Amino acid sequence: MRDDDSYDPDHERVQSESIERRHERTEAVEDAMSDVGGLLQEAKYPVTAEELSVEYGDEVLDLPNETESLGSVFDRLVDERFDSAEEAREAVYHELTGRAAGPEEYNEQRAVDELGDEEL
């Protein structure tokens, strides 16, 4: 923070820009995930994250300000097992974007399963 009294950040603008950056990253990840979905359809399920890491380790994801291999994403999903391509895809998506933080990240085109009482 500056020593003078002239620095007065516009908190609404800062918050709005932060939300916009998260939204842009989410859109970029969704674009990258379109290719991943096709790759994951080729795997035989059930499968572990380690097996998917080995199989798709060289596949590159172009993300905002970085590239990352699909294998490195699966490496972070230690001890995960997937029964379907959709489960694996969602795990990668959540690993790249994080869990939804609030209504500003709502996307009506994505299905959201309700949590059962046993999961709470």
C-alpha positions as CSV (number, residue, x, y, z in Angstrom):
1,M,0.0,0.0,0.0
2,R,1.2,3.5,-0.8
3,D,2.2,6.0,1.9
4,D,0.1,8.8,0.5
5,D,-3.6,9.1,0.8
6,S,-4.2,9.3,-3.0
7,Y,-4.5,5.5,-3.4
8,D,-8.2,4.6,-3.2
9,P,-8.9,1.3,-5.1
10,D,-12.3,0.9,-6.6
11,H,-13.3,-2.4,-4.8
12,E,-16.2,-3.1,-7.1
13,R,-14.0,-2.7,-10.2
14,V,-11.3,-4.9,-8.7
15,Q,-13.9,-7.6,-7.7
16,S,-15.5,-7.4,-11.2
17,E,-12.1,-7.8,-12.9
18,S,-11.3,-10.8,-10.7
19,I,-14.6,-12.5,-11.6
20,E,-14.0,-11.8,-15.3
21,R,-10.5,-13.3,-15.2
22,R,-11.9,-16.5,-13.5
23,H,-14.7,-16.6,-16.1
24,E,-12.2,-16.3,-18.9
25,R,-10.0,-19.0,-17.5
26,T,-13.0,-21.3,-17.1
27,E,-14.0,-20.7,-20.7
28,A,-10.4,-21.5,-21.9
29,V,-10.4,-24.7,-19.8
30,E,-13.7,-25.7,-21.2
31,D,-12.3,-25.2,-24.7
32,A,-9.3,-27.4,-23.9
33,M,-11.5,-30.0,-22.4
34,S,-13.4,-30.6,-25.7
35,D,-10.3,-32.4,-27.0
36,V,-9.8,-34.2,-23.6
37,G,-13.3,-35.6,-23.7
38,G,-12.6,-37.4,-27.0
39,L,-9.4,-38.9,-25.7
40,L,-10.9,-40.2,-22.5
41,Q,-13.7,-41.9,-24.5
42,E,-11.0,-44.2,-25.9
43,A,-9.9,-45.5,-22.5
44,K,-11.2,-48.7,-21.0
45,Y,-13.0,-48.2,-17.7
46,P,-12.7,-48.6,-14.8
47,V,-9.3,-47.0,-14.9
48,T,-7.0,-45.2,-12.4
49,A,-5.5,-41.7,-12.6
50,E,-2.1,-43.3,-12.8
51,E,-3.0,-45.4,-15.9
52,L,-4.5,-42.3,-17.6
53,S,-1.4,-40.3,-16.7
54,V,0.8,-42.9,-18.5
55,E,-1.6,-43.2,-21.5
56,Y,-2.1,-39.4,-22.0
57,G,1.0,-38.0,-20.4
58,D,2.2,-36.2,-23.6
59,E,-1.1,-34.6,-24.4
60,V,-0.7,-30.8,-24.0
61,L,-3.5,-28.5,-22.7
62,D,-3.2,-24.9,-23.8
63,L,-4.4,-22.8,-20.9
64,P,-4.3,-19.1,-20.3
65,N,-0.7,-18.1,-19.5
66,E,0.5,-21.7,-19.5
67,T,0.5,-25.1,-21.0
68,E,0.3,-28.3,-19.0
69,S,0.3,-31.9,-19.9
70,L,-2.8,-34.0,-19.3
71,G,-0.5,-36.5,-17.5
72,S,0.6,-33.9,-14.9
73,V,-3.1,-33.2,-14.2
74,F,-3.7,-36.9,-13.6
75,D,-0.6,-37.1,-11.5
76,R,-2.2,-34.7,-9.0
77,L,-5.3,-37.0,-8.8
78,V,-3.4,-39.6,-6.8
79,D,-5.4,-42.8,-5.9
80,E,-8.4,-41.7,-8.0
81,R,-10.3,-44.3,-9.9
82,F,-12.8,-43.6,-12.7
83,D,-15.7,-45.7,-13.8
84,S,-16.5,-43.6,-16.9
85,A,-15.0,-41.1,-19.3
86,E,-17.3,-38.5,-17.8
87,E,-16.0,-39.0,-14.3
88,A,-12.4,-38.7,-15.5
89,R,-13.3,-35.6,-17.6
90,E,-15.0,-33.9,-14.6
91,A,-12.0,-34.7,-12.3
92,V,-9.7,-33.0,-14.8
93,Y,-12.0,-30.1,-15.2
94,H,-12.2,-29.5,-11.4
95,E,-8.5,-29.9,-11.0
96,L,-7.9,-27.2,-13.6
97,T,-10.6,-24.8,-12.5
98,G,-11.2,-25.6,-8.8
99,R,-14.7,-26.2,-7.4
100,A,-17.3,-23.6,-8.2
101,A,-17.0,-20.7,-5.8
102,G,-20.4,-19.2,-6.2
103,P,-23.2,-18.1,-8.5
104,E,-20.9,-16.1,-10.7
105,E,-19.4,-19.3,-12.0
106,Y,-22.7,-20.9,-12.7
107,N,-23.0,-22.4,-16.2
108,E,-26.5,-23.5,-17.1
109,Q,-25.1,-25.8,-19.8
110,R,-23.3,-28.0,-17.3
111,A,-25.3,-30.5,-15.3
112,V,-24.8,-30.4,-11.5
113,D,-25.7,-33.4,-9.5
114,E,-27.4,-32.8,-6.2
115,L,-25.5,-33.9,-3.1
116,G,-27.1,-36.7,-1.2
117,D,-27.3,-36.5,2.6
118,E,-24.6,-39.1,2.9
119,E,-22.1,-36.8,1.2
120,L,-22.7,-33.8,3.5
